[in-house]
Amino acid sequence: MQTLFYSPSGVTVSDESEIFVADRDNQRIQVFTLQGTFVRQFPTVLPSEEKIKPEDMALDGEGNLWVVGRTESAHCAVQYNKQGRMLRRFDLQKTGWFRGVAVDTRRNHILITQTTGDCGNQHGEVLVFKPDGTLVGTVGQQQGMKNPRHITVDREGNILVSDCRNNCIHVYNKDGQFMFPFGGEGRGKGQLWGPSGICTDRAGNIIVADQGNRRVEMFDKTGKFLKHITTDMGWPCAVAMAPQGQLVVTDIENHTVSIFPTY
């Protein structure tokens, strides 16, 4: 996809097969077709004209876009329509760490990862909000989560979180009860090194951006390794599955977005 990105850190694909890219350091969202043709873009700004560095985003059940990011003064979650008009926002704790976001469309909950503490003493969790910013609950505090990055909700409502510091994926059921981890530090098949982006396909297979190993891996719904989708990347950050089965991957080192067939 030939266009200008500066640290593309998040990606999602709509039911209409439009690719939305969180062009973080350009402080904007760019939109493309699955063929890589540019469609439109909009700046991520607040009514106060403060610019947001968008870190991640997810589409809700109504087709609106939830973006998490930071301004000079705050961290926040902002809902935009697909054309870039801001609909609502709520503030998040200012932590200094990257956040990921997913939407549980069954319950209309917004799930946002949060890391607190310093590099030697990180604590992670997933915050569950209503769209008006009301905190419903938290997930993951009991499993020693350290640095949760990206998050996704599968077709069954299960919650999957990549833990960059623990080099694993945490899997929870739709009620937030811990089910199992998978991965583990290493460079072998099925091992992870600083996992980042995560998504699932229609069969429930789990795709992980294995950032430190510069590759993207596929696991089945039990966490069993299936295959490498690609092993030739700079620093794969975010992944998203298109309706027809193509996989979209952002590379934050090379400032690119790539599209792969998964079968």
Accessible surface in RSA format (square Angstrom, percent):
REM  Atomic radii and reference values for relative SASA: ProtOr
REM  Chains: A
REM  Algorithm: Lee & Richards
REM  Probe-radius: 1.40
REM  Slices: 20
REM RES _ NUM      All-atoms   Total-Side   Main-Chain    Non-polar    All polar
REM                ABS   REL    ABS   REL    ABS   REL    ABS   REL    ABS   REL
RES MET A   1    48.91  25.3   2.09   1.4  46.82 111.5  10.60   9.0  38.31  50.8
RES GLN A   2   180.73 101.1 148.04 108.2  32.69  77.8  67.21 143.1 113.52  86.1
RES THR A   3    48.99  34.8  20.66  20.9  28.34  67.5  15.21  20.4  33.78  51.1
RES LEU A   4   144.84  80.7 143.70 102.8   1.14   2.9 144.35 101.4   0.49   1.3
RES PHE A   5    15.28   7.6   0.40   0.2  14.89  38.7   0.47   0.3  14.81  42.4
RES TYR A   6   116.52  54.4 116.52  66.3   0.00   0.0  69.57  52.3  46.96  57.9
RES SER A   7     9.01   7.6   9.01  12.0   0.00   0.0   0.00   0.0   9.01  12.6
RES PRO A   8     0.00   0.0   0.00   0.0   0.00   0.0   0.00   0.0   0.00   0.0
RES SER A   9     0.00   0.0   0.00   0.0   0.00   0.0   0.00   0.0   0.00   0.0
RES GLY A  10     0.00   0.0   0.00   N/A   0.00   0.0   0.00   0.0   0.00   0.0
RES VAL A  11     8.48   5.6   0.00   0.0   8.48  20.4   0.00   0.0   8.48  23.0
RES THR A  12    18.46  13.1  18.37  18.6   0.09   0.2   2.53   3.4  15.94  24.1
RES VAL A  13    18.40  12.1   0.00   0.0  18.40  44.3   0.00   0.0  18.40  49.9
RES SER A  14     1.66   1.4   0.86   1.1   0.80   1.8   1.65   3.5   0.01   0.0
RES ASP A  15   130.83  91.6 107.70 107.2  23.13  54.7  26.16  61.6 104.67 104.4
RES GLU A  16   115.16  66.1  87.00  65.8  28.16  67.0  64.03 123.8  51.13  41.7
RES SER A  17    18.83  15.9  16.27  21.7   2.56   5.9  14.11  30.0   4.72   6.6
RES GLU A  18    35.61  20.4  35.61  26.9   0.00   0.0  11.94  23.1  23.68  19.3
RES ILE A  19     0.00   0.0   0.00   0.0   0.00   0.0   0.00   0.0   0.00   0.0
RES PHE A  20     0.00   0.0   0.00   0.0   0.00   0.0   0.00   0.0   0.00   0.0
RES VAL A  21     0.00   0.0   0.00   0.0   0.00   0.0   0.00   0.0   0.00   0.0
RES ALA A  22     0.00   0.0   0.00   0.0   0.00   0.0   0.00   0.0   0.00   0.0
RES ASP A  23     0.00   0.0   0.00   0.0   0.00   0.0   0.00   0.0   0.00   0.0
RES ARG A  24    58.49  24.6  58.49  29.8   0.00   0.0   6.30   8.6  52.18  31.6
RES ASP A  25    37.82  26.5  21.26  21.2  16.57  39.2   3.93   9.2  33.90  33.8
RES ASN A  26    55.73  38.4  36.24  35.0  19.49  46.9   7.21  17.4  48.51  46.9
RES GLN A  27    47.34  26.5  44.40  32.5   2.94   7.0   3.24   6.9  44.10  33.5
RES ARG A  28    49.03  20.6  49.03  25.0   0.00   0.0   8.89  12.1  40.14  24.3
RES ILE A  29     0.00   0.0   0.00   0.0   0.00   0.0   0.00   0.0   0.00   0.0
RES GLN A  30     3.09   1.7   3.09   2.3   0.00   0.0   0.00   0.0   3.09   2.3
RES VAL A  31     0.00   0.0   0.00   0.0   0.00   0.0   0.00   0.0   0.00   0.0
RES PHE A  32     0.81   0.4   0.81   0.5   0.00   0.0   0.81   0.5   0.00   0.0
RES THR A  33    41.29  29.4  40.30  40.9   0.99   2.3  40.52  54.4   0.76   1.2
RES LEU A  34    19.11  10.6   8.94   6.4  10.17  25.6   8.94   6.3  10.17  27.4
RES GLN A  35   154.46  86.4 117.00  85.5  37.47  89.2  63.94 136.1  90.53  68.7
RES GLY A  36    19.45  24.0   0.00   N/A  19.45  24.0   5.54  15.2  13.91  31.1
RES THR A  37    83.02  59.0  76.74  77.8   6.28  15.0  57.26  76.9  25.76  38.9
RES PHE A  38    97.44  48.7  78.00  48.3  19.43  50.6  78.00  47.3  19.43  55.6
RES VAL A  39    60.10  39.5  32.71  29.6  27.39  66.0  36.93  32.1  23.17  62.8
RES ARG A  40    46.18  19.4  42.30  21.6   3.88   9.2  35.62  48.7  10.56   6.4
RES GLN A  41    88.60  49.5  66.07  48.3  22.52  53.6  15.59  33.2  73.00  55.4
RES PHE A  42     9.80   4.9   9.04   5.6   0.76   2.0   9.80   5.9   0.00   0.0
RES PRO A  43    81.29  59.2  78.07  71.2   3.22  11.7  78.40  64.7   2.90  18.0
RES THR A  44     0.00   0.0   0.00   0.0   0.00   0.0   0.00   0.0   0.00   0.0
RES VAL A  45    48.82  32.1  45.69  41.4   3.13   7.5  45.69  39.7   3.13   8.5
RES LEU A  46     5.29   2.9   2.35   1.7   2.94   7.4   3.09   2.2   2.20   5.9
RES PRO A  47   103.78  75.6  67.43  61.5  36.35 132.1  81.13  67.0  22.65 140.8
RES SER A  48    80.68  68.2  44.22  59.0  36.46  84.0  55.75 118.7  24.93  34.9
RES GLU A  49   146.21  83.9 130.33  98.6  15.87  37.8  44.95  87.0 101.25  82.7
RES GLU A  50    60.96  35.0  54.43  41.2   6.53  15.5  36.07  69.8  24.89  20.3
RES LYS A  51   122.99  60.0 112.11  68.8  10.89  25.9  57.25  51.5  65.75  70.0
RES ILE A  52     0.62   0.4   0.62   0.5   0.00   0.0   0.62   0.4   0.00   0.0
RES LYS A  53    81.40  39.7  81.40  49.9   0.00   0.0  33.85  30.5  47.56  50.7
RES PRO A  54     0.00   0.0   0.00   0.0   0.00   0.0   0.00   0.0   0.00   0.0
RES GLU A  55     8.25   4.7   8.25   6.2   0.00   0.0   0.08   0.2   8.16   6.7
RES ASP A  56     6.51   4.6   6.51   6.5   0.00   0.0   0.00   0.0   6.51   6.5
RES MET A  57     5.20   2.7   0.00   0.0   5.20  12.4   0.00   0.0   5.20   6.9
RES ALA A  58    12.91  11.9  12.24  18.9   0.66   1.5  12.91  18.2   0.00   0.0
RES LEU A  59    31.95  17.8  18.21  13.0  13.73  34.5  18.21  12.8  13.73  37.0
RES ASP A  60    15.07  10.6   6.18   6.2   8.88  21.0   1.25   2.9  13.82  13.8
RES GLY A  61    63.12  77.8   0.00   N/A  63.12  77.8  26.00  71.4  37.11  83.1
RES GLU A  62   150.61  86.5 116.02  87.8  34.58  82.3  53.12 102.7  97.48  79.6
RES GLY A  63    18.51  22.8   0.00   N/A  18.51  22.8  15.78  43.3   2.73   6.1
RES ASN A  64    22.17  15.3  22.17  21.4   0.00   0.0   0.00   0.0  22.17  21.4
RES LEU A  65     0.00   0.0   0.00   0.0   0.00   0.0   0.00   0.0   0.00   0.0
RES TRP A  66     1.41   0.6   1.41   0.7   0.00   0.0   0.60   0.3   0.81   1.3
RES VAL A  67     0.84   0.6   0.31   0.3   0.53   1.3   0.31   0.3   0.53   1.4
RES VAL A  68     0.30   0.2   0.30   0.3   0.00   0.0   0.30   0.3   0.00   0.0
RES GLY A  69     1.85   2.3   0.00   N/A   1.85   2.3   0.63   1.7   1.22   2.7
RES ARG A  70    58.54  24.6  57.49  29.3   1.05   2.5  25.81  35.3  32.73  19.8
RES THR A  71    11.22   8.0   0.43   0.4  10.78  25.7   4.10   5.5   7.11  10.8
RES GLU A  72   165.70  95.1 141.36 106.9  24.33  57.9  64.40 124.6 101.30  82.7
RES SER A  73    69.64  58.9  49.23  65.7  20.41  47.0  44.50  94.8  25.15  35.2
RES ALA A  74    23.50  21.6  22.09  34.1   1.41   3.2  23.50  33.1   0.00   0.0
RES HIS A  75     5.43   3.0   5.24   3.6   0.19   0.5   0.25   0.3   5.18   6.0
RES CYS A  76     0.16   0.1   0.10   0.1   0.06   0.1   0.00   0.0   0.16   0.2
RES ALA A  77     0.40   0.4   0.40   0.6   0.00   0.0   0.40   0.6   0.00   0.0
RES VAL A  78     0.62   0.4   0.62   0.6   0.00   0.0   0.62   0.5   0.00   0.0
RES GLN A  79    11.09   6.2  11.09   8.1   0.00   0.0   0.00   0.0  11.09   8.4
RES TYR A  80     2.28   1.1   2.28   1.3   0.00   0.0   2.28   1.7   0.00   0.0
RES ASN A  81    30.54  21.1  30.54  29.5   0.00   0.0  13.07  31.5  17.46  16.9
RES LYS A  82    47.74  23.3  45.60  28.0   2.15   5.1  28.61  25.7  19.14  20.4
RES GLN A  83   121.81  68.1 102.42  74.9  19.39  46.2  49.82 106.0  72.00  54.6
RES GLY A  84    17.16  21.2   0.00   N/A  17.16  21.2   1.70   4.7  15.46  34.6
RES ARG A  85   153.04  64.3 144.53  73.7   8.51  20.3  69.69  95.2  83.35  50.5
RES MET A  86    52.73  27.3  32.62  21.6  20.11  47.9  32.62  27.7  20.11  26.6
RES LEU A  87    64.26  35.8  31.72  22.7  32.54  81.8  34.62  24.3  29.64  79.8
RES ARG A  88   100.97  42.4  95.29  48.6   5.68  13.5  27.70  37.9  73.27  44.4
RES ARG A  89    83.30  35.0  59.61  30.4  23.70  56.4  25.09  34.3  58.21  35.3
RES PHE A  90    20.98  10.5  15.11   9.4   5.87  15.3  20.98  12.7   0.00   0.0
RES ASP A  91    91.57  64.1  68.42  68.1  23.15  54.7  26.79  63.1  64.78  64.6
RES LEU A  92    15.77   8.8   0.45   0.3  15.32  38.5   6.29   4.4   9.48  25.5
RES GLN A  93   104.58  58.5  86.96  63.6  17.63  42.0  41.46  88.2  63.13  47.9
RES LYS A  94   125.11  61.0 100.21  61.5  24.90  59.3  70.16  63.1  54.96  58.5
RES THR A  95    29.16  20.7   1.01   1.0  28.15  67.1   9.22  12.4  19.95  30.2
RES GLY A  96    51.61  63.6   0.00   N/A  51.61  63.6  26.96  74.0  24.65  55.2
RES TRP A  97    48.90  19.6  47.62  23.1   1.28   3.0  44.87  23.9   4.03   6.5
RES PHE A  98    15.32   7.7  10.46   6.5   4.86  12.6  10.77   6.5   4.55  13.0
RES ARG A  99     1.73   0.7   1.73   0.9   0.00   0.0   1.73   2.4   0.00   0.0
RES GLY A 100     0.00   0.0   0.00   N/A   0.00   0.0   0.00   0.0   0.00   0.0
RES VAL A 101     3.91   2.6   0.16   0.1   3.75   9.0   0.16   0.1   3.75  10.2
RES ALA A 102     5.88   5.4   5.53   8.5   0.35   0.8   5.88   8.3   0.00   0.0
RES VAL A 103    14.93   9.8   0.86   0.8  14.08  33.9   0.86   0.7  14.08  38.2
RES ASP A 104    11.15   7.8  11.15  11.1   0.00   0.0   0.41   1.0  10.74  10.7
RES THR A 105    80.56  57.3  56.92  57.7  23.64  56.3  29.77  40.0  50.79  76.8
RES ARG A 106   156.56  65.7 115.91  59.1  40.66  96.8  58.32  79.7  98.24  59.5
RES ARG A 107   103.90  43.6  81.47  41.5  22.42  53.4  34.75  47.5  69.14  41.9
RES ASN A 108    76.12  52.5  75.31  72.8   0.81   1.9  26.14  62.9  49.98  48.3
RES HIS A 109    30.56  16.7  30.56  21.2   0.00   0.0  14.42  14.9  16.14  18.8
RES ILE A 110     0.04   0.0   0.04   0.0   0.00   0.0   0.04   0.0   0.00   0.0
RES LEU A 111     3.29   1.8   3.29   2.4   0.00   0.0   3.29   2.3   0.00   0.0
RES ILE A 112     0.00   0.0   0.00   0.0   0.00   0.0   0.00   0.0   0.00   0.0
RES THR A 113     0.00   0.0   0.00   0.0   0.00   0.0   0.00   0.0   0.00   0.0
RES GLN A 114     8.50   4.8   7.87   5.7   0.64   1.5   0.49   1.1   8.01   6.1
RES THR A 115     0.52   0.4   0.00   0.0   0.52   1.2   0.00   0.0   0.52   0.8
RES THR A 116    39.17  27.9  37.82  38.3   1.35   3.2  23.13  31.1  16.04  24.2
RES GLY A 117    42.95  53.0   0.00   N/A  42.95  53.0  24.41  67.0  18.54  41.5
RES ASP A 118    95.14  66.6  87.29  86.9   7.85  18.6  43.41 102.2  51.74  51.6
RES CYS A 119    90.47  68.4  86.88  96.9   3.59   8.4  34.11  86.4  56.36  60.8
RES GLY A 120    71.32  88.0   0.00   N/A  71.32  88.0  34.00  93.3  37.32  83.6
RES ASN A 121    88.09  60.7  84.56  81.7   3.53   8.5  20.80  50.1  67.29  65.0
RES GLN A 122    13.99   7.8   4.98   3.6   9.01  21.5   0.03   0.1  13.96  10.6
RES HIS A 123   105.79  57.8 103.47  71.9   2.32   5.9  73.09  75.3  32.70  38.0
RES GLY A 124     6.58   8.1   0.00   N/A   6.58   8.1   0.68   1.9   5.91  13.2
RES GLU A 125    28.66  16.5  28.66  21.7   0.00   0.0   4.94   9.6  23.72  19.4
RES VAL A 126     0.00   0.0   0.00   0.0   0.00   0.0   0.00   0.0   0.00   0.0
RES LEU A 127    16.89   9.4  16.89  12.1   0.00   0.0  16.89  11.9   0.00   0.0
RES VAL A 128    15.79  10.4  15.79  14.3   0.00   0.0  15.79  13.7   0.00   0.0
RES PHE A 129    15.87   7.9  15.87   9.8   0.00   0.0  15.87   9.6   0.00   0.0
RES LYS A 130   100.05  48.8 100.05  61.4   0.00   0.0  45.39  40.9  54.66  58.2
RES PRO A 131    21.82  15.9  21.56  19.7   0.26   0.9  21.56  17.8   0.26   1.6
RES ASP A 132    95.48  66.9  66.03  65.7  29.44  69.6  34.97  82.3  60.51  60.3
RES GLY A 133    20.64  25.5   0.00   N/A  20.64  25.5   3.68  10.1  16.96  38.0
RES THR A 134    67.10  47.7  58.85  59.7   8.25  19.7  47.27  63.5  19.82  30.0
RES LEU A 135    94.35  52.5  69.51  49.7  24.84  62.4  69.51  48.8  24.84  66.8
RES VAL A 136    72.16  47.5  38.63  35.0  33.53  80.8  44.01  38.2  28.14  76.3
RES GLY A 137    27.79  34.3   0.00   N/A  27.79  34.3  27.79  76.3   0.00   0.0
RES THR A 138    58.32  41.5  29.85  30.3  28.47  67.8  15.02  20.2  43.29  65.4
RES VAL A 139    11.56   7.6   8.65   7.8   2.91   7.0  11.56  10.0   0.00   0.0
RES GLY A 140     6.63   8.2   0.00   N/A   6.63   8.2   0.01   0.0   6.62  14.8
RES GLN A 141   104.05  58.2  77.82  56.9  26.23  62.5  19.46  41.4  84.59  64.2
RES GLN A 142   154.13  86.2 121.90  89.1  32.23  76.7  53.02 112.9 101.11  76.7
RES GLN A 143    57.03  31.9  30.26  22.1  26.78  63.8  15.85  33.7  41.18  31.2
RES GLY A 144    45.10  55.6   0.00   N/A  45.10  55.6  40.43 111.0   4.67  10.5
RES MET A 145     5.61   2.9   0.00   0.0   5.61  13.4   0.00   0.0   5.61   7.4
RES LYS A 146    85.78  41.8  85.78  52.6   0.00   0.0  36.46  32.8  49.32  52.5
RES ASN A 147    11.65   8.0  11.65  11.3   0.00   0.0   0.00   0.0  11.65  11.3
RES PRO A 148     0.00   0.0   0.00   0.0   0.00   0.0   0.00   0.0   0.00   0.0
RES ARG A 149    42.57  17.9  42.57  21.7   0.00   0.0   0.52   0.7  42.05  25.5
RES HIS A 150     7.44   4.1   7.44   5.2   0.00   0.0   1.61   1.7   5.83   6.8
RES ILE A 151     7.96   4.5   0.00   0.0   7.96  19.2   0.00   0.0   7.96  21.6
RES THR A 152    20.67  14.7  19.95  20.2   0.72   1.7   2.67   3.6  18.00  27.2
RES VAL A 153    30.65  20.2   7.87   7.1  22.78  54.9   7.87   6.8  22.78  61.8
RES ASP A 154    26.02  18.2  17.76  17.7   8.26  19.5   4.54  10.7  21.47  21.4
RES ARG A 155   153.75  64.6 134.64  68.6  19.11  45.5  60.60  82.8  93.15  56.5
RES GLU A 156    98.01  56.3  90.25  68.3   7.76  18.5  42.47  82.1  55.54  45.3
RES GLY A 157     2.16   2.7   0.00   N/A   2.16   2.7   1.68   4.6   0.48   1.1
RES ASN A 158    21.41  14.8  21.41  20.7   0.00   0.0   0.49   1.2  20.92  20.2
RES ILE A 159    10.04   5.7  10.04   7.5   0.00   0.0  10.04   7.2   0.00   0.0
RES LEU A 160     2.58   1.4   2.58   1.8   0.00   0.0   2.58   1.8   0.00   0.0
RES VAL A 161     0.00   0.0   0.00   0.0   0.00   0.0   0.00   0.0   0.00   0.0
RES SER A 162     0.00   0.0   0.00   0.0   0.00   0.0   0.00   0.0   0.00   0.0
RES ASP A 163     0.00   0.0   0.00   0.0   0.00   0.0   0.00   0.0   0.00   0.0
RES CYS A 164    29.78  22.5  25.55  28.5   4.22   9.9   0.00   0.0  29.78  32.1
RES ARG A 165   110.13  46.2  93.95  47.9  16.18  38.5  28.76  39.3  81.37  49.3
RES ASN A 166    48.14  33.2  31.46  30.4  16.68  40.2  11.80  28.4  36.34  35.1
RES ASN A 167    16.60  11.4  16.60  16.0   0.00   0.0   0.00   0.0  16.60  16.0
RES CYS A 168    15.53  11.7  15.53  17.3   0.00   0.0   7.62  19.3   7.91   8.5
RES ILE A 169     0.00   0.0   0.00   0.0   0.00   0.0   0.00   0.0   0.00   0.0
RES HIS A 170     7.65   4.2   7.65   5.3   0.00   0.0   7.64   7.9   0.02   0.0
RES VAL A 171     5.76   3.8   5.76   5.2   0.00   0.0   5.76   5.0   0.00   0.0
RES TYR A 172     0.97   0.5   0.97   0.6   0.00   0.0   0.97   0.7   0.00   0.0
RES ASN A 173    35.95  24.8  35.95  34.7   0.00   0.0  12.51  30.1  23.44  22.7
RES LYS A 174    99.01  48.3  93.27  57.2   5.74  13.7  44.46  40.0  54.55  58.1
RES ASP A 175    87.10  61.0  56.72  56.4  30.39  71.9  19.81  46.6  67.30  67.1
RES GLY A 176    19.27  23.8   0.00   N/A  19.27  23.8   4.37  12.0  14.90  33.4
RES GLN A 177   116.20  65.0 110.79  81.0   5.41  12.9  38.56  82.1  77.64  58.9
RES PHE A 178    77.57  38.8  48.73  30.2  28.84  75.0  48.73  29.5  28.84  82.5
RES MET A 179    91.25  47.3  60.39  40.0  30.85  73.5  65.88  56.0  25.37  33.6
RES PHE A 180    51.11  25.6  50.32  31.2   0.79   2.1  51.11  31.0   0.00   0.0
RES PRO A 181    73.00  53.2  60.57  55.2  12.43  45.2  60.57  50.0  12.43  77.3
RES PHE A 182    20.38  10.2  10.18   6.3  10.20  26.5  20.38  12.4   0.00   0.0
RES GLY A 183    31.95  39.4   0.00   N/A  31.95  39.4   0.73   2.0  31.22  69.9
RES GLY A 184    27.59  34.0   0.00   N/A  27.59  34.0  27.22  74.7   0.38   0.8
RES GLU A 185   107.17  61.5  84.57  64.0  22.60  53.8  23.76  45.9  83.42  68.1
RES GLY A 186    12.23  15.1   0.00   N/A  12.23  15.1  12.23  33.6   0.00   0.0
RES ARG A 187   140.69  59.1 123.55  63.0  17.14  40.8  64.59  88.3  76.10  46.1
RES GLY A 188    34.23  42.2   0.00   N/A  34.23  42.2  31.08  85.3   3.15   7.0
RES LYS A 189   158.81  77.5 131.67  80.8  27.14  64.6  74.54  67.1  84.27  89.8
RES GLY A 190    12.22  15.1   0.00   N/A  12.22  15.1   7.07  19.4   5.15  11.5
RES GLN A 191    68.76  38.5  68.76  50.3   0.00   0.0  15.27  32.5  53.49  40.6
RES LEU A 192     0.00   0.0   0.00   0.0   0.00   0.0   0.00   0.0   0.00   0.0
RES TRP A 193    95.40  38.3  95.40  46.2   0.00   0.0  67.49  36.0  27.91  45.3
RES GLY A 194    11.02  13.6   0.00   N/A  11.02  13.6  10.86  29.8   0.16   0.4
RES PRO A 195     0.00   0.0   0.00   0.0   0.00   0.0   0.00   0.0   0.00   0.0
RES SER A 196     0.16   0.1   0.16   0.2   0.00   0.0   0.16   0.3   0.00   0.0
RES GLY A 197     0.45   0.6   0.00   N/A   0.45   0.6   0.45   1.2   0.00   0.0
RES ILE A 198     7.88   4.5   0.00   0.0   7.88  19.0   0.00   0.0   7.88  21.4
RES CYS A 199    11.22   8.5  11.22  12.5   0.00   0.0  11.22  28.4   0.00   0.0
RES THR A 200    22.61  16.1   9.56   9.7  13.05  31.1   0.61   0.8  22.00  33.3
RES ASP A 201     7.59   5.3   3.39   3.4   4.20   9.9   5.87  13.8   1.72   1.7
RES ARG A 202   167.13  70.2 145.50  74.2  21.63  51.5  57.61  78.7 109.52  66.4
RES ALA A 203    65.43  60.2  40.83  63.0  24.60  56.0  53.31  75.1  12.12  32.1
RES GLY A 204    14.91  18.4   0.00   N/A  14.91  18.4  12.53  34.4   2.38   5.3
RES ASN A 205    23.12  15.9  23.07  22.3   0.05   0.1   0.00   0.0  23.12  22.3
RES ILE A 206     3.24   1.8   3.24   2.4   0.00   0.0   3.24   2.3   0.00   0.0
RES ILE A 207     0.00   0.0   0.00   0.0   0.00   0.0   0.00   0.0   0.00   0.0
RES VAL A 208     0.00   0.0   0.00   0.0   0.00   0.0   0.00   0.0   0.00   0.0
RES ALA A 209     0.00   0.0   0.00   0.0   0.00   0.0   0.00   0.0   0.00   0.0
RES ASP A 210     0.00   0.0   0.00   0.0   0.00   0.0   0.00   0.0   0.00   0.0
RES GLN A 211    10.71   6.0   9.92   7.3   0.79   1.9   0.72   1.5   9.99   7.6
RES GLY A 212    30.00  37.0   0.00   N/A  30.00  37.0  16.58  45.5  13.43  30.1
RES ASN A 213    20.89  14.4   2.94   2.8  17.95  43.2   5.45  13.1  15.44  14.9
RES ARG A 214   111.52  46.8 111.52  56.8   0.00   0.0  38.40  52.5  73.12  44.3
RES ARG A 215    20.54   8.6  20.54  10.5   0.00   0.0   3.53   4.8  17.00  10.3
RES VAL A 216     0.00   0.0   0.00   0.0   0.00   0.0   0.00   0.0   0.00   0.0
RES GLU A 217     0.00   0.0   0.00   0.0   0.00   0.0   0.00   0.0   0.00   0.0
RES MET A 218     4.54   2.4   4.54   3.0   0.00   0.0   0.00   0.0   4.54   6.0
RES PHE A 219     1.37   0.7   1.37   0.8   0.00   0.0   1.37   0.8   0.00   0.0
RES ASP A 220    32.33  22.6  32.33  32.2   0.00   0.0  13.51  31.8  18.83  18.8
RES LYS A 221   109.75  53.5  99.31  60.9  10.45  24.9  64.66  58.2  45.09  48.0
RES THR A 222    91.71  65.2  75.03  76.1  16.68  39.7  66.38  89.2  25.33  38.3
RES GLY A 223    12.28  15.1   0.00   N/A  12.28  15.1   1.49   4.1  10.79  24.2
RES LYS A 224   138.41  67.5 128.87  79.1   9.55  22.7  80.32  72.3  58.10  61.9
RES PHE A 225    44.02  22.0  29.17  18.1  14.85  38.7  29.17  17.7  14.85  42.5
RES LEU A 226    77.36  43.1  49.67  35.5  27.69  69.6  51.78  36.4  25.58  68.8
RES LYS A 227    77.45  37.8  74.17  45.5   3.28   7.8  51.87  46.7  25.59  27.3
RES HIS A 228    56.55  30.9  35.01  24.3  21.54  55.1  20.37  21.0  36.18  42.1
RES ILE A 229    28.03  16.0   2.06   1.5  25.97  62.6   5.32   3.8  22.71  61.6
RES THR A 230    18.19  12.9  10.53  10.7   7.67  18.3  10.37  13.9   7.82  11.8
RES THR A 231    85.61  60.9  63.40  64.3  22.21  52.9  31.56  42.4  54.05  81.7
RES ASP A 232   132.38  92.7 111.46 110.9  20.92  49.5  31.68  74.5 100.70 100.4
RES MET A 233    21.18  11.0   6.68   4.4  14.50  34.5  13.30  11.3   7.88  10.4
RES GLY A 234     5.35   6.6   0.00   N/A   5.35   6.6   4.18  11.5   1.17   2.6
RES TRP A 235   118.26  47.5 118.26  57.2   0.00   0.0 112.03  59.7   6.23  10.1
RES PRO A 236     0.00   0.0   0.00   0.0   0.00   0.0   0.00   0.0   0.00   0.0
RES CYS A 237     0.59   0.4   0.59   0.7   0.00   0.0   0.00   0.0   0.59   0.6
RES ALA A 238     1.84   1.7   1.81   2.8   0.03   0.1   1.84   2.6   0.00   0.0
RES VAL A 239     9.68   6.4   0.00   0.0   9.68  23.3   0.00   0.0   9.68  26.3
RES ALA A 240     8.95   8.2   7.41  11.4   1.54   3.5   8.95  12.6   0.00   0.0
RES MET A 241    33.91  17.6  14.48   9.6  19.42  46.2  14.38  12.2  19.53  25.9
RES ALA A 242     2.80   2.6   0.00   0.0   2.80   6.4   0.00   0.0   2.80   7.4
RES PRO A 243    39.92  29.1  22.88  20.9  17.04  61.9  32.22  26.6   7.70  47.9
RES GLN A 244   123.07  68.8  84.84  62.0  38.23  91.0  55.34 117.8  67.73  51.4
RES GLY A 245    17.92  22.1   0.00   N/A  17.92  22.1  16.54  45.4   1.38   3.1
RES GLN A 246    52.75  29.5  52.42  38.3   0.33   0.8  19.73  42.0  33.01  25.0
RES LEU A 247     0.00   0.0   0.00   0.0   0.00   0.0   0.00   0.0   0.00   0.0
RES VAL A 248     0.00   0.0   0.00   0.0   0.00   0.0   0.00   0.0   0.00   0.0
RES VAL A 249     0.10   0.1   0.00   0.0   0.10   0.2   0.00   0.0   0.10   0.3
RES THR A 250     0.00   0.0   0.00   0.0   0.00   0.0   0.00   0.0   0.00   0.0
RES ASP A 251     2.61   1.8   2.61   2.6   0.00   0.0   0.17   0.4   2.44   2.4
RES ILE A 252    23.98  13.6  18.63  13.9   5.35  12.9  18.63  13.4   5.35  14.5
RES GLU A 253    77.62  44.6  59.27  44.8  18.35  43.7  30.76  59.5  46.86  38.3
RES ASN A 254    80.75  55.7  62.03  59.9  18.72  45.1  15.79  38.0  64.95  62.8
RES HIS A 255    66.16  36.2  60.67  42.2   5.50  14.1  39.61  40.8  26.55  30.9
RES THR A 256    53.00  37.7  52.56  53.3   0.44   1.0  47.19  63.4   5.81   8.8
RES VAL A 257     1.13   0.7   0.00   0.0   1.13   2.7   0.08   0.1   1.05   2.9
RES SER A 258    33.44  28.3  29.78  39.7   3.66   8.4  12.18  25.9  21.27  29.8
RES ILE A 259    56.23  32.0  28.38  21.1  27.85  67.1  28.38  20.4  27.85  75.6
RES PHE A 260    42.81  21.4  42.77  26.5   0.04   0.1  42.81  26.0   0.00   0.0
RES PRO A 261   106.61  77.7  92.78  84.6  13.82  50.3  95.24  78.6  11.37  70.7
RES THR A 262     3.23   2.3   0.00   0.0   3.23   7.7   1.67   2.2   1.56   2.4
RES TYR A 263   170.44  79.6 107.96  61.4  62.48 162.6 133.39 100.2  37.05  45.7
END  Absolute sums over single chains surface
CHAIN  1 A    11155.4       8503.9       2651.5       5364.8       5790.6
END  Absolute sums over all chains
TOTAL         11155.4       8503.9       2651.5       5364.8       5790.6
